[in-house]
Amino acid sequence: MDLYLLVKTLHIISATIVFGTGIGIANIMFLGHRGGLAEERVFAALRGETFDEARYNRLFRVWFALGWPAFGSLIGIFRLMVTKPTWSRAS
């Protein structure tokens, strides 16, 4: 296997790991949030801290709002990896 294929393979594997980890974290956080019990929310988001409902709700909204652009960016990166677009410079 030449160096290019090795780097390409490592790149695809690492991107998949990052994507899968993000989806897994989002799943745990969202299910903990929907559960409604304070213990589930603490386990999902604020491990090791005392639970403050107002702070949790504020942080959850921030996390949720920032998660969508991150998810969209990763989808865009995967699209670029798959389609491999070529851009030429305009003269």
Rosetta constraint file for C-alpha pairs under 8 A:
AtomPair CA 1 CA 5 HARMONIC 6.38 0.50
AtomPair CA 1 CA 6 HARMONIC 6.62 0.50
AtomPair CA 2 CA 6 HARMONIC 6.42 0.50
AtomPair CA 3 CA 7 HARMONIC 6.14 0.50
AtomPair CA 4 CA 8 HARMONIC 6.02 0.50
AtomPair CA 5 CA 9 HARMONIC 5.95 0.50
AtomPair CA 6 CA 10 HARMONIC 6.21 0.50
AtomPair CA 7 CA 11 HARMONIC 6.02 0.50
AtomPair CA 8 CA 12 HARMONIC 6.26 0.50
AtomPair CA 9 CA 13 HARMONIC 6.18 0.50
AtomPair CA 10 CA 14 HARMONIC 6.00 0.50
AtomPair CA 11 CA 15 HARMONIC 6.07 0.50
AtomPair CA 12 CA 16 HARMONIC 6.12 0.50
AtomPair CA 13 CA 17 HARMONIC 6.22 0.50
AtomPair CA 14 CA 18 HARMONIC 6.20 0.50
AtomPair CA 15 CA 19 HARMONIC 6.12 0.50
AtomPair CA 16 CA 20 HARMONIC 5.96 0.50
AtomPair CA 17 CA 21 HARMONIC 5.95 0.50
AtomPair CA 18 CA 22 HARMONIC 6.18 0.50
AtomPair CA 19 CA 23 HARMONIC 6.28 0.50
AtomPair CA 19 CA 74 HARMONIC 7.05 0.50
AtomPair CA 20 CA 24 HARMONIC 6.08 0.50
AtomPair CA 21 CA 25 HARMONIC 6.12 0.50
AtomPair CA 22 CA 26 HARMONIC 6.08 0.50
AtomPair CA 23 CA 27 HARMONIC 6.09 0.50
AtomPair CA 24 CA 28 HARMONIC 6.31 0.50
AtomPair CA 25 CA 29 HARMONIC 6.08 0.50
AtomPair CA 26 CA 30 HARMONIC 5.89 0.50
AtomPair CA 27 CA 31 HARMONIC 6.00 0.50
AtomPair CA 28 CA 32 HARMONIC 6.02 0.50
AtomPair CA 28 CA 44 HARMONIC 6.19 0.50
AtomPair CA 29 CA 33 HARMONIC 6.10 0.50
AtomPair CA 29 CA 41 HARMONIC 7.69 0.50
AtomPair CA 29 CA 44 HARMONIC 5.21 0.50
AtomPair CA 29 CA 45 HARMONIC 6.50 0.50
AtomPair CA 30 CA 34 HARMONIC 6.17 0.50
AtomPair CA 31 CA 35 HARMONIC 6.09 0.50
AtomPair CA 32 CA 36 HARMONIC 7.23 0.50
AtomPair CA 32 CA 37 HARMONIC 7.95 0.50
AtomPair CA 32 CA 40 HARMONIC 5.07 0.50
AtomPair CA 32 CA 41 HARMONIC 5.10 0.50
AtomPair CA 32 CA 43 HARMONIC 7.63 0.50
AtomPair CA 32 CA 44 HARMONIC 5.63 0.50
AtomPair CA 33 CA 40 HARMONIC 7.33 0.50
AtomPair CA 33 CA 41 HARMONIC 5.66 0.50
AtomPair CA 33 CA 44 HARMONIC 7.84 0.50
AtomPair CA 35 CA 40 HARMONIC 6.68 0.50
AtomPair CA 35 CA 41 HARMONIC 7.77 0.50
AtomPair CA 36 CA 40 HARMONIC 7.29 0.50
AtomPair CA 36 CA 41 HARMONIC 7.35 0.50
AtomPair CA 37 CA 41 HARMONIC 6.51 0.50
AtomPair CA 38 CA 42 HARMONIC 6.11 0.50
AtomPair CA 38 CA 51 HARMONIC 7.40 0.50
AtomPair CA 39 CA 43 HARMONIC 6.14 0.50
AtomPair CA 40 CA 44 HARMONIC 6.14 0.50
AtomPair CA 41 CA 45 HARMONIC 5.92 0.50
AtomPair CA 41 CA 46 HARMONIC 7.23 0.50
AtomPair CA 42 CA 46 HARMONIC 4.71 0.50
AtomPair CA 42 CA 47 HARMONIC 5.52 0.50
AtomPair CA 42 CA 49 HARMONIC 7.70 0.50
AtomPair CA 42 CA 51 HARMONIC 6.43 0.50
AtomPair CA 43 CA 47 HARMONIC 5.35 0.50
AtomPair CA 46 CA 50 HARMONIC 7.75 0.50
AtomPair CA 46 CA 51 HARMONIC 7.28 0.50
AtomPair CA 46 CA 56 HARMONIC 7.99 0.50
AtomPair CA 51 CA 56 HARMONIC 7.47 0.50
AtomPair CA 52 CA 56 HARMONIC 6.03 0.50
AtomPair CA 53 CA 57 HARMONIC 6.13 0.50
AtomPair CA 54 CA 58 HARMONIC 6.25 0.50
AtomPair CA 55 CA 59 HARMONIC 6.13 0.50
AtomPair CA 56 CA 60 HARMONIC 5.96 0.50
AtomPair CA 57 CA 61 HARMONIC 6.25 0.50
AtomPair CA 58 CA 62 HARMONIC 6.43 0.50
AtomPair CA 59 CA 63 HARMONIC 6.01 0.50
AtomPair CA 60 CA 64 HARMONIC 5.96 0.50
AtomPair CA 61 CA 65 HARMONIC 6.03 0.50
AtomPair CA 62 CA 66 HARMONIC 6.10 0.50
AtomPair CA 63 CA 67 HARMONIC 5.91 0.50
AtomPair CA 64 CA 68 HARMONIC 6.86 0.50
AtomPair CA 65 CA 69 HARMONIC 7.71 0.50
AtomPair CA 66 CA 70 HARMONIC 6.53 0.50
AtomPair CA 67 CA 71 HARMONIC 6.04 0.50
AtomPair CA 68 CA 72 HARMONIC 6.08 0.50
AtomPair CA 69 CA 73 HARMONIC 5.99 0.50
AtomPair CA 70 CA 74 HARMONIC 6.34 0.50
AtomPair CA 71 CA 75 HARMONIC 6.31 0.50
AtomPair CA 72 CA 76 HARMONIC 6.16 0.50
AtomPair CA 73 CA 77 HARMONIC 6.19 0.50
AtomPair CA 74 CA 78 HARMONIC 6.20 0.50
AtomPair CA 75 CA 79 HARMONIC 6.14 0.50
AtomPair CA 76 CA 80 HARMONIC 6.21 0.50
AtomPair CA 77 CA 81 HARMONIC 6.23 0.50
AtomPair CA 78 CA 82 HARMONIC 6.17 0.50
AtomPair CA 79 CA 83 HARMONIC 5.98 0.50
AtomPair CA 80 CA 84 HARMONIC 5.38 0.50
AtomPair CA 80 CA 85 HARMONIC 6.72 0.50
